Amino acid sequence: MIALFLYLLAIGCWLGGIVFFSFFTAPAVFGQLPITEAGKVVHAIFPRYYALGYVASTIALALAIYFTAVREARLWWGMSAVALALALGLTFYAGAVIRPRVDAVRGVSEEQNPDPAVRAEFDHLHQLSVYLNGAVLLLNLAALATTAEALSRRG
């Protein structure tokens, strides 16, 4: 019972963080502040955002693997584990590879006449991070759906 609670809590925190940041925090910050200031606020949030993803996803994945081994409805628990593993990989890639690259060229968004190549790199990296975030959101929803199915089968 405690393991299932921790599993659901981890997925809920991770998914909730993604939804809140993506659909409430970022739009509100960029809608209310000048782009330079908004960028600084979001830049300050990202380390915590990714830390939540790393911790919650690791807990959820470990427990999904455990449930695959010890509970009924192994196929459904296994599908949850696969979705969570993919989401964890994308989260680490976005946070550990893409985010530092964005940070390195982030200043271009504040320049009056930015270098077109650097601006194109920033735009590409930003778009990639948005796509990765969306994929992680969808994978979390898939994990939640397969978890619901596993639990409905008394798994």
C-alpha positions in Angstrom: 0.0 0.0 0.0 2.8 2.4 0.8 4.7 1.6 -2.4 1.5 2.2 -4.5 0.9 5.5 -2.6 4.5 6.7 -3.3 4.2 5.6 -7.0 1.0 7.6 -7.5 2.4 10.5 -5.6 5.5 10.6 -7.7 3.5 10.5 -11.0 1.1 13.1 -9.7 3.9 15.5 -8.6 5.7 15.0 -11.9 2.7 15.3 -14.1 1.3 18.2 -12.0 4.6 20.1 -12.2 4.6 19.7 -16.0 1.0 20.9 -16.4 1.4 23.8 -14.0 4.6 25.1 -15.5 3.6 24.6 -19.1 0.0 25.8 -19.0 0.0 28.3 -16.1 3.4 29.5 -15.0 5.3 30.1 -18.3 2.3 31.7 -20.0 1.6 34.0 -17.0 5.3 35.0 -16.6 5.8 35.7 -20.3 2.4 37.5 -20.5 3.1 39.8 -17.6 6.8 40.6 -17.8 9.1 42.0 -20.4 10.8 39.1 -22.3 14.2 39.7 -20.7 12.7 39.6 -17.2 10.4 36.6 -18.0 13.4 34.7 -19.3 15.3 35.3 -16.0 12.3 34.1 -14.0 11.9 30.9 -16.0 15.7 30.4 -16.0 15.5 30.5 -12.2 12.6 28.0 -12.1 14.2 25.4 -14.4 16.7 23.8 -12.0 13.8 23.0 -9.6 11.6 22.0 -12.4 14.1 19.4 -13.7 15.0 18.3 -10.2 11.4 17.5 -9.6 11.3 15.5 -12.8 14.5 13.6 -12.0 13.4 12.6 -8.5 9.7 11.9 -9.2 10.5 10.0 -12.4 13.2 7.8 -10.7 10.8 6.9 -7.9 7.9 6.2 -10.3 10.0 4.1 -12.6 11.6 2.1 -9.8 8.2 1.3 -8.4 6.7 0.5 -11.8 9.5 -2.0 -12.4 8.8 -3.5 -8.9 5.1 -3.7 -9.6 5.8 -5.4 -12.9 7.7 -8.1 -11.1 5.4 -8.7 -8.1 1.8 -7.8 -9.1 -0.8 -9.1 -11.5 -1.5 -7.3 -14.7 2.3 -7.4 -15.5 1.7 -6.3 -19.1 0.0 -3.1 -18.0 2.6 -2.4 -15.3 5.4 -3.1 -17.8 3.8 -0.6 -20.3 3.8 1.9 -17.5 7.4 1.2 -16.8 8.4 1.6 -20.4 6.5 4.9 -20.7 8.2 6.2 -17.5 11.6 5.0 -18.7 11.2 6.9 -21.9 9.9 10.0 -20.1 12.8 9.9 -17.6 15.3 9.6 -20.5 13.8 12.6 -22.3 13.7 14.6 -19.0 17.4 13.9 -18.4 18.2 14.8 -22.0 16.2 18.0 -21.8 17.6 19.1 -18.5 21.2 17.9 -18.7 21.9 18.4 -22.4 19.5 20.9 -24.0 19.0 23.3 -21.0 22.8 24.0 -20.7 23.0 24.6 -24.4 20.0 27.0 -24.2 21.6 28.8 -21.3 24.8 29.3 -23.3 23.0 31.2 -26.0 20.1 32.6 -24.0 21.5 36.1 -24.1 20.7 36.4 -27.8 17.0 36.8 -26.9 17.9 40.1 -25.2 20.1 41.6 -28.0 18.8 44.3 -30.3 20.6 42.9 -33.4 21.5 39.3 -32.5 23.7 37.1 -34.6 21.3 35.3 -36.9 23.1 32.0 -36.5 23.0 32.2 -32.7 19.4 33.3 -32.8 18.5 30.3 -35.0 20.3 28.0 -32.6 18.4 29.4 -29.6 15.1 29.1 -31.4 15.8 25.6 -32.5 16.9 24.5 -28.9 13.9 26.3 -27.4 11.5 24.5 -29.8 13.2 21.2 -29.1 12.8 21.7 -25.4 9.1 22.4 -25.9 8.7 19.2 -27.9 10.5 17.2 -25.3 8.4 18.6 -22.6 5.3 17.7 -24.6 6.5 14.2 -25.1 7.2 13.8 -21.4 3.7 15.0 -20.7 2.2 12.5 -23.1 4.3 9.7 -21.7 3.2 10.5 -18.2 -0.4 10.4 -19.3 0.3 7.0 -20.9 1.8 5.8 -17.7 -1.2 7.0 -15.7 -3.6 5.3 -18.2 -1.8 2.0 -18.1 -1.6 2.2 -14.3 -5.3 2.7 -14.1 -5.8 -0.3 -16.3 -3.4 -2.4 -14.2 -5.2 -1.4 -11.0 -8.7 -2.1 -12.6 -7.5 -5.6 -13.2 -6.6 -6.0 -9.6 -2.9 -5.7 -10.4 
